[in-house]
Amino acid sequence: MKKTTNNTFCYPESEPQLPQGCRITAARLVLLMEKAIASQKSDIALAVDAVTSGSCTDSDRRHLFCYIDSTALLLDACISLQNRLENIRHCLRSIQSVLCYLDGEIDPNEATLRMVVAVLESADFDDKRNRAKLQKCMSNLRICGKKFNEHADGDISHKLSMSLSSSWATAFLGINVLGCAISCRRHGLHALKADQWGATVNEVSRKTKSQKRRTDAVAMEELIGTALAARTLLKLVSSWKKGSGNYMIKRMAVKAIAGELRRRTEELEKVLSPIEEKIGGLYWLIVSLRKSLFELISQTENDGEVVRIQDDESMNLVENLGMDSKSWAKVKPKLCRRSSSLEKIEPHLLGFHNSAIGRF
């Protein structure tokens, strides 16, 4: 690694190429989601303190409204992640339903092999439909995050702006990394280009641009291992025919790969539950934070209205006390003209009938 004279970190000029991209374990993903959840709590607490401790301006309220609108996309992204995990579970159930035909002692017949091939082909972890929905959510998050950061101006409280930006950035980072890890496709992580946090991430992204071209695949290790074993088994079963010279060798290979695939599917099924739990926790936390921020904004608006009404009433009182007799004389005839004009209105125009008038 290259060193500098001031003992600062410098990125290496060349990194070993990783053909399979960057892999991350499920435990790391769970830890990342825990950090995102903890950051939401602390950053929103700082934002609430920034609003309640000082004067909340109209720019601060607009910035809060913009943040609340952007969190709706975070909720959509959490739902898309849950749907993607449910799709992975469906693939696991389909694969486990046919493994008993391959890792047993009885040789499967031709019809069974065709059924196994059909199930393995349908249980492809690279689901294009769910992946497209997830990509759309990520794209909307990037666009909304850019608008949210562009909306921040100098009139907004620095503490409020930094706390909301940090909350958004950590939530986006956790959702984006998790979405890339479970999509089974090469993705590049996009950094937010705003504020000090976003500028730092963008600088890291710029320095590692050449390395990210080679290692931009962020994938969950357990999922990639299961998908690779499933594809290998599909190729072996598709080319497996009875009566060929290497039948016994392929039979042993199929049995070994099927046993390995069963082990990987069970392992993947276990690690999906903590991830689903963290996604659900982040979802309901964002929902509660949205409710708290709405109540905070309404409270600050009500306080502002009370202060404004009190100021208006005090000004009116001062003006009325300062009125002289001449100005009051100008008002009194106007009131009298108003009362005299009401006398000219016929009773039937006020909703009374002639019978009702007779009773009085």
N, C-alpha and C positions, 0 to 999 in steps of 0.2 A: 504494500500500500504506500502511496506517495505521502511524504511528510513535508511539512512546511516549517519555516523558521519560528513562527509564532505559536507553534503547538496546536494549531487549529485543525479540525478534521477536514480532510480532503478526499474526495472520491477517487478510487483507483482508476488508473488509465485503462485497464482492461480487466474484465471479470470472466471467469470460466462460464461458457455457454451452458445453459440448462435446457436440454431439448424438450423436456416435459413441462417447462415453465415453473412458476413459483407455486409450491404447495403449502397449504396451511391446514393444520389439524383442526378437528372439531372443538377440542378444548381451547385452542387459541381463539376461535370464533366466538365461543361462549364468553371468554374473558373480554373480548372486544365489545360484545353487546353489553356486558356488565359495566364496562367503562362508559359506554354511551348512556346507559340508564343513570349512572351516578352523576355524569356531567349534566344531564337534563335537570336533575334535582338541584344541584349546586348552582348552576348558571341561572335557572329561573328564580331561585331564591335571591340571587344578586340583583336580577332585574326587578323583582318586586321591591326589594330594599331601595333600589335607585328611584323607583317611582314614588314610593311612600315617604321616603326621607326628605325629599326636596320638592320643588315645584314641578309638576308635570305639565309640560307645554303641549300645544297642539301637535307639534312635530313628533314628540314622544308618543302621543296617542296614535298617530298615523303609523309610526314605526311598529308599535305593538300590534295594530290591526294587520299590517303587512306580514308580521311574523305569524300571527294566528292563521291567516290565509295560507301561508306556506306550509304550516304543519298539517293541513288537510292532505297534502300530497305525501307527507310522511306516513300518514295513516293508510293511504292507498298503497304505498310501497310495502308496508307491513302485511297488508292483506295479500298482495302478490307473492310475497315471500312465503306466507303460509300456504298458498295454493301450490307453489312450486314444491314445497316439502311434502304436501299431500300427494302430488304426482310422483315424487320419488318413492313414497311408501307404497303407492299402487304398483310401481314397477317391482319393488321388492316382493310384494305378495305374489305377483305373477311369476317371478323367477322361482320363488320357493315352492310354488305349486307343482313345478315340473322337475325339480332336482331329484325327487325321489325315484324317478324313472331312470336316472343316469348314474347315481352313485350307489345303486343297489347291486345285488349279486345276479339278478336276472337280466339278461340282455333284452333291450327293447326291440320291438318289431318295427317294420317300416312305417306303419300308421302312427305309432308312438313317436318315432323320430320326426315325422312331418309335423306332428302337433307340437313337439318341443321347439322345433325351428320357428314355427309360427308365433309361439308365445315369446321366445327370445327376441324375435324381430319386433314384435309389438311393444315389448318392455324396454324400449330404448330410453336411456336416461336423458338423452339430448332431445327433449321435447320442444319442437320449434314454436308451438302455439304459446305455451307458458313462457318460453324464453322471450318471445316477441313482446308479450305483455309486460314482462319484467324490464326489458330494455326501454319500453315506452315510459314506464314509471321513472326509471333512472334518468332518461332524457328530460322529462318534465321537472324532475328535481334539480337538474343542473340549470335549466332555464330559469326556474323560479328562484334558485339560489343566487343567480347572477342579478336578477331584478331586485331581489331583496337587498343585496349588497350595494347596488347602484342607488337604491332608495335612500340609503343612509347619507345624511348631509351634516354640515357643521352645526345645525341647530339642535340636533339630537344629543342628549346626554351621553357623554363618553362611556360612563359606566354601564348605562343601559345598552348602548350599541355594542360594546365588547361582550357583554354577557349573552345577548341574544345571538350574536354572530358565532360565539363559541358553542352555544347550545345547538344551533343549526348545523355547524360544521361537524361536530362529533356525531350527531345523529345521522347526518348524510354519509359520513365516512363509514360508520358501522353498517348501515344498510347497503351501501355501495359495495363494500368488500364482501359482505355476506351474499349479496346478489351475484357477484362475479364468481364466488367460490362454489355456488350450487348450480350454476348455469351450464357447466360442462362445455364451455366455449371460451376462446381467448378474448379477453377484454383488457382494456387499458383503464387504469384508475385516473379519473379526471379530478384535478385539484381546483378548489375555489380560488378565484383571483380577487380577493378583497381583504382589506384589513391586514393587520400584522400576521394573524394566524394563516390566512390564505396566501399572503405573500411568501411566507416561509415555506409552505407546502409547495407553492408554485416554483420556488427556487430549487427545491429538492427535485421536483419533477423535471425541471429544465436540465439540471446537471446529470440526471440519470436517464436522459432521453435515449441515448444510444443503447444503454443496457436494457431499457424497457421494451425496445423493439425485439429483443431476443427473449426476454423473460416477462412478458406482459400477461401471461396466463396465470391468474390467481384461482386456484381450484382447491376444493376440500380433499384432503389426502384420502380419507376413507371412501368418498364417493368416486374418485378417479380410479382407485384400486378395484372397487366393485364393478364399475363400468368396463374396465379393461378385462377383468376376468370373464364378464358376461359376453363380451365380443369374441374373446378367444374361444370360449365354449361354443358359441354360435358357429364359428368357422369350422371347428372340429366336427361338430354334429352334422353340419351341412355336407361335409366331404366324407362322412363316415358311411361306408357301404359294406354290407356283409359279403363274404366270399372273396374279398380282395386279399392280396398277399400280406399287407401290414394291418390286418383287421385287429389282431390281438394287441398290437402296439397302440393303435388308436383307441381301442377299448380301455386300456390302462390309462392313457392320457386323458380321455374324457372323464373317467372316474376320478382321477386326481384333480382335474380342473373343477369338476362339479363339487367335490368336497371343499376345495379352496373357496369357491364361490359361495357355498353355503356359510362358511365361516365369516366371510366378508359381509354378506347380507345381514347376518345376525349382529355383527359388530356395528354396521352402519345404522341398523334399526335402533340400537341402543343409544347411539350418540345423537340421533335426531331429536329425541325427546327434550334434552336440555336446551337445544337451539330453539325449538318451538316454544318452550317456556319463556325464554328470554325475549323472543319476538312478541309474544303475547303481553309480557310485562312492559315492554317499550310502548306497545300500542295503547294499553290502558293508562300508562303514565302520561302519554301525550294527550289523551282525552281529558284526564283530570287537570293537566296543566292548561289546556285550552279553556276549560271551565273556570279555573282560578283567574286566568288573565282577563276573561270576559267580565267577571265580577269586579276585578280590580279596576278595569277601565270604566265600568259603569259607576263605581264608587267615586273615582276621581272626577268623572263628569258631573255627578250629583253634587260633589263638594264645590266644584267650580260654579255650578248653577246657583247654589245657595249663596256663595260669596258674591256672585254677580247680582242676584236679586237683592241681597242686603245693601250692596252699594247703590243700586238703583233706588231703593226705598229711602236710603239716607239722603241721596241727592234730591229726590222729590220733596222730602221733608224740609230740607234747607230752602228749596225754591218756594215752597208754600209759606214757610215762615217769613220769607223775604218779600212776599207780595204786599203791595200797598193797597189802599182802598180803591184807587183808580183801576188797577189791574183786576181786582175782584169784581168791580162794577162791569168790566168788559165781559167777564165770564157769566155773571148772573143773567143778563138778558139772553144770552145764548141758550142757557138752560131753560129759561122761560119759553123761548121760541120752540124749543124741542118739545116741551109739555103741551104747548098750544097746538103744535102740529099733530100730536097724537090724538087730540080731541076731534080732529077733522076726519079720522078714520071711522068708517061706518062699522056697526057691530057685526054685520054678516061677514065682513072681511077678516075679522078676528076669529071666525069659526063658530060664532053663536047664531042660533036660529031664532026666528021670531017667537016661537013657543017658549024657548028658554028665557028670552028677554021678558016675556009676560010674567014669568014666575017671580022675577025680581021686582 
